[in-house]
Each structure stands twice: as structure tokens, then as C-alpha cells.
Amino acid sequence: MAPIVSIRNLTKSYASGFEALKGVDLDIEEGEILALLGPNGAGKTTMISIICGIVTPSGGTVTVGGHDILRDFRQTRSIIGLVPQELTLDAFETVWNTVAFSRGLHGCRPDPALIERILKDLSLYDKKDTVLRHLSGGMRRRVLIAKALSYEPKVLFLDEPTAGVDVSLRKDMWQLVERLRAAGVTIILTTHYIEEAEEIADRIGVINNGQILLVEEKKALMAKLGRKEMTVELAEPIGNIPDTLSPFGLTLGEAGTRLTYEFNASGERTGISSLLSALSQAGLRVKDISTEQSSLEDIFVELVGTSK
Ligand SMILES: Nc1ncnc2c1ncn2[C@@H]1O[C@H](COP(=O)(O)OP(=O)(O)OP(=O)(O)O)[C@@H](O)[C@H]1O
């Protein structure tokens, strides 16, 4: 199946001469959830803004649903929803009118039943007649999402949807993203919460200094780059690691009772059983064993750190 969003050699230089995007290539598949991770200033918002028609690209092409974002901007914008980072809402309008008006703006027929469902899904229905300036920041963020959903986009961009929101709203948001995916919506989100990407994304893209460092299935990424560590607690301390254990590349902790073994969790052989028998042959008694896997956060920090 052709990708729903296809980005080729996308560049952006701002008027200041700053190169925010330096030749980005990216395909986004229909129905997937892609999380874009990157430090502040990496170029995430610039990329999303270009796809949504808010910023003009300096070079390259982007198609959405097979349509060019510049030539066929009406078609592409009608299938894209954007929940921006900044809260841009009319403070004196009611929740209902804001959301219903957004649907009209996108040329869709009025559909009060749909608006009602969206507001209920976002726990906003009891606030439907409240003017926006009387809502909390978290509620206003929900209104931004309701606005973007009001015209039933096929592709939804969420630019840091949970920045500054409380834990319960974050969990609600994750559930909503799941429901939208089940309904076939493609979702691209940027986030600084790596835990969020780990929780909901199918694929992870890492962007830094205007370049995509990698795009990979979350599970494959964790398996490929994730290292596992096994810690062995010895019953009695040792001064040195016996020579017979040297092939395992162990490190000995300060107290002489903790041995650490690093292994590749996705490899055919982890070497754990041979290590355990070598320990017993060396006459070392094992008190406890634990393993730890590197998280997406460790992987991200390492990737961005080495690309500087
Ligand atoms: N209008 C502009 N004029 C000049 N430079 C800009 C403009 N907008 C953004 N930039 C610069 O482009 C770079 C990328 O910004 P962008 O907002 O795309 O990053 P981001 O990855 O979304 O960051 P954050 O995580 O902080 O939102 C930054 O260095 C920013 O200062």
C-alpha cells in the first residue's frame, strides 16, 4: 500500500538563514501511530507545519493521500487534522460553537451527533456551553483536539499533545489515540515524554538538527539497540575475576560481591547458561541474579548524544 504521507528531501531555511530541515525523507503508513522524538529545536514542529500548510518548504516534496501539499493544498488540508502546541482559541466562544465552527470551516456539513460524540469522548460535553476563557488549560487542550477531530481527518498530527497536562488527561489522551487508530486514523505525534512514545507508538522516528536519525518499528528498535544487563550477587566477596571467566567480559563492583554481564537480548545465544556454569566451576556461590533492559530513553539519549 502507498504511504499516506510521503516526504522527500524536504528542506527548510528560515529567513534568518537558519536551516531547520536538512533533507528529510520519511514515509508514513496508513493507520500507524508514529512518534517523532527529538530535543528542543530539532525541527519537529517545522516539519509538521510544512505538511499542514502553515510553513512553506524551501525544497523537496510532500504528498498526503497521493496529493502534493502545495499543488493540491485543498485536498491535502481536508484530510489533515492538526492539534498545535500553542493554545490558539477564541476566548469568548463556547466549546460547542468552537468545535462545530471548525467542522464548517473545513467545508463539512453540520453533524451535531458527531460533535456530541467527540465532546463526550473528550469529557467535554458537560462544558459545551461554557466559554473557553472559563476553562482550565487542560480543558482547552481537549477543545483543540475536538476541533481537529470535528472534520474527521484521515491523518492527525498531535504536536506535544500532553505537554503540561496532568496524568489523568495524559491517560485519557492515550486511550483516545487508541480509539482513533482503531477507526483507521493515521497519527503522528511529537513528544518529549519518551514514556509516551514507548506506550502508544508503532514506530519511532528520531530527529535531531533538522535530520532524521532513524525510523524504526518500536519493538525492533528496542531489540536492536536495547542492551540487557545481568547482575550476579555473590555470596562471598572476591578480589579479582577468575581467569576462566574472562571470555564473558564481566565487571566487578566495588564491594567485590557484584558481577555485571552485558548481553544481546535479541541474539541467538545470550551466554547466560554458560556463564552460570562457569561461575559454579570457579567455585563462586551465587546469592541473587537480576536483569535490566535499557529503555527507549537510554536509546534516545545515546542516539542524540552521538549525532551532535
Ligand atoms: N520562524 C522562524 N524563524 C527562524 N527560525 C525558526 C523559526 N521557527 C523555528 N525556527 C528555528 O528552527 C529550529 C527548529 O524549530 P522547531 O520548532 O521546528 O523545533 P522542534 O523540534 O519542534 O522543537 P521543540 O521540541 O522545542 O518544539 C529551531 O532552532 C528554531 O529556533
The ligand as an SDF file (V2000), in Angstrom:
LIG
                    3D

 31 33  0  0  0  0  0  0  0  0999 V2000
   10.0400   31.4610   12.1220 N   0  0  0  0  0  0  0  0  0  0  0  0
   11.2830   31.0840   12.4000 C   0  0  0  0  0  0  0  0  0  0  0  0
   12.3450   31.8460   12.0630 N   0  0  0  0  0  0  0  0  0  0  0  0
   13.6120   31.4550   12.3120 C   0  0  0  0  0  0  0  0  0  0  0  0
   13.9370   30.2830   12.9420 N   0  0  0  0  0  0  0  0  0  0  0  0
   12.9220   29.4930   13.3190 C   0  0  0  0  0  0  0  0  0  0  0  0
   11.5420   29.8390   13.0710 C   0  0  0  0  0  0  0  0  0  0  0  0
   10.7690   28.8320   13.5540 N   0  0  0  0  0  0  0  0  0  0  0  0
   11.6160   27.9210   14.0720 C   0  0  0  0  0  0  0  0  0  0  0  0
   12.8990   28.3030   13.9340 N   0  0  0  0  0  0  0  0  0  0  0  0
   14.0890   27.5620   14.3640 C   0  0  0  0  0  0  0  0  0  0  0  0
   14.1100   26.3060   13.7060 O   0  0  0  0  0  0  0  0  0  0  0  0
   14.5710   25.2850   14.6110 C   0  0  0  0  0  0  0  0  0  0  0  0
   13.5580   24.1530   14.6660 C   0  0  0  0  0  0  0  0  0  0  0  0
   12.4220   24.6070   15.3590 O   0  0  0  0  0  0  0  0  0  0  0  0
   11.1490   23.6730   15.5920 P   0  0  0  0  0  0  0  0  0  0  0  0
   10.1050   24.4880   16.2720 O   0  0  0  0  0  0  0  0  0  0  0  0
   10.7990   23.0140   14.3170 O   0  0  0  0  0  0  0  0  0  0  0  0
   11.7680   22.5830   16.5840 O   0  0  0  0  0  0  0  0  0  0  0  0
   11.0520   21.4720   17.4510 P   0  0  0  0  0  0  0  0  0  0  0  0
   11.7760   20.1930   17.1670 O   0  0  0  0  0  0  0  0  0  0  0  0
    9.5870   21.4660   17.2180 O   0  0  0  0  0  0  0  0  0  0  0  0
   11.3880   21.9390   18.9190 O   0  0  0  0  0  0  0  0  0  0  0  0
   10.5210   21.8750   20.2980 P   0  0  0  0  0  0  0  0  0  0  0  0
   10.6890   20.4880   20.7790 O   0  0  0  0  0  0  0  0  0  0  0  0
   11.2320   22.8680   21.1480 O   0  0  0  0  0  0  0  0  0  0  0  0
    9.1210   22.2500   19.9590 O   0  0  0  0  0  0  0  0  0  0  0  0
   14.8090   25.9760   15.9440 C   0  0  0  0  0  0  0  0  0  0  0  0
   16.1990   26.2360   16.0630 O   0  0  0  0  0  0  0  0  0  0  0  0
   14.0360   27.2670   15.8510 C   0  0  0  0  0  0  0  0  0  0  0  0
   14.6500   28.2930   16.5880 O   0  0  0  0  0  0  0  0  0  0  0  0
  1  2  1  0
  2  3  1  0
  2  7  2  0
  3  4  2  0
  4  5  1  0
  5  6  2  0
  6  7  1  0
  6 10  1  0
  7  8  1  0
  8  9  2  0
  9 10  1  0
 10 11  1  0
 11 12  1  0
 11 30  1  0
 12 13  1  0
 13 14  1  0
 13 28  1  0
 14 15  1  0
 15 16  1  0
 16 17  2  0
 16 18  1  0
 16 19  1  0
 19 20  1  0
 20 21  2  0
 20 22  1  0
 20 23  1  0
 23 24  1  0
 24 25  2  0
 24 26  1  0
 24 27  1  0
 28 29  1  0
 28 30  1  0
 30 31  1  0
M  END
$$$$
